[in-house]
Amino acid sequence: MKMKRMLPFLLAVLLLLGLAGCGDGKESSSSSLPEEPVDLEYPVSIGDETIAKQPVKVVSLSPALTELCFDMGYGDRLTGVSNYCDWPESVQNLPQMGTAQQPDLDSIRAEKPDVVITHTALSESDLIALQQANIPVVVLSRARLPEDLKDLYVDLGRLFEGEETGSSAGKSFYNEQMGRVESLQEKVDAYVRGGGKRLSAVYLRMLDFTVATGDTFEGAILEAVGFENEAGAYGGWTYPADFISQYAPDVIFCNEDITIPMLEKNANYKGLQATIHDIVYSYNFTAFERQGKRMFDMLEDMVKKAYPGAFAEMSGDPASSAAAQ
């Protein structure tokens, strides 16, 4: 009788032990599963957009960003560009897809890019049309000051390569280019300490007085490489008429559509020493709007032409060295 009474109790104990054993097995099985790898690169948030994964197909509606993509090594991922993209020459082989103001929505949707990049925001209706097609649009603004270039380069790197790798690539590109600016400034400063004159310069975009003032990117970077900006005290891309009598730059850097003969016939320029002595250098100023490698190449050329004495030792030209004294 005692044995019969004990049987239910023993069965209950065995059942509890069995359940406990099953629980241990489940925990062991769960703990042995491999953990999901953590993606340190994506998603990436830029402005109002979040890029979930590394983009393979990108459409650029900005000539500046297109040029920067090639400068930073991302050109092979562009599958469409704006109608105004012209540098490097290889972009002419890519499909044109309108502009930021008038994007070719049908072509963009047919291309199905992972992301569209632009310097200026699209209209609300165009933005909604692309969002409905699951195509994110990232706006990367033009740098307002030389130091803002870092954010531009880093954000472009992050978009193409991810949070860590892209940030590192963007910083490296920024340091490389700004290192060139610092090197130019150091050589000019050494030249001035040695008795040379620091030159005043004007960045002349349009006749008569549309010039890079102190509140412009171009004016700031002119000073960064060792010039005194003739229009540095003013703003709004205009040298004020009330102070024209004080307008006397040592060097005139002008857009390529402005020539010395034009200046020699202009009442405001024909009497300037820079015009009389042909200290006038013309450039394609679109490179400054693009803010890529071409701009830094141009800056280097501008400084070397204006300050030959600062680079005489590098060229090994004794005649230049003697003329600088």
Secondary structure as UniProt FT lines:
FT   HELIX           2..31
FT   STRAND          44..46
FT   TURN            47..48
FT   STRAND          49..51
FT   STRAND          58..60
FT   HELIX           63..71
FT   TURN            72..73
FT   HELIX           75..77
FT   STRAND          78..81
FT   TURN            83..84
FT   HELIX           89..93
FT   HELIX           105..111
FT   STRAND          115..118
FT   HELIX           124..132
FT   TURN            133..134
FT   STRAND          137..139
FT   HELIX           146..148
FT   HELIX           149..161
FT   HELIX           163..193
FT   TURN            194..195
FT   STRAND          200..206
FT   TURN            207..209
FT   STRAND          210..211
FT   TURN            214..215
FT   HELIX           217..224
FT   TURN            225..226
FT   STRAND          228..229
FT   TURN            230..233
FT   TURN            236..237
FT   HELIX           241..246
FT   STRAND          251..255
FT   TURN            256..257
FT   HELIX           260..265
FT   TURN            267..271
FT   HELIX           273..276
FT   TURN            277..278
FT   STRAND          280..283
FT   HELIX           286..290
FT   HELIX           293..306
FT   HELIX           308..311
FT   HELIX           312..315
FT   HELIX           318..324
//
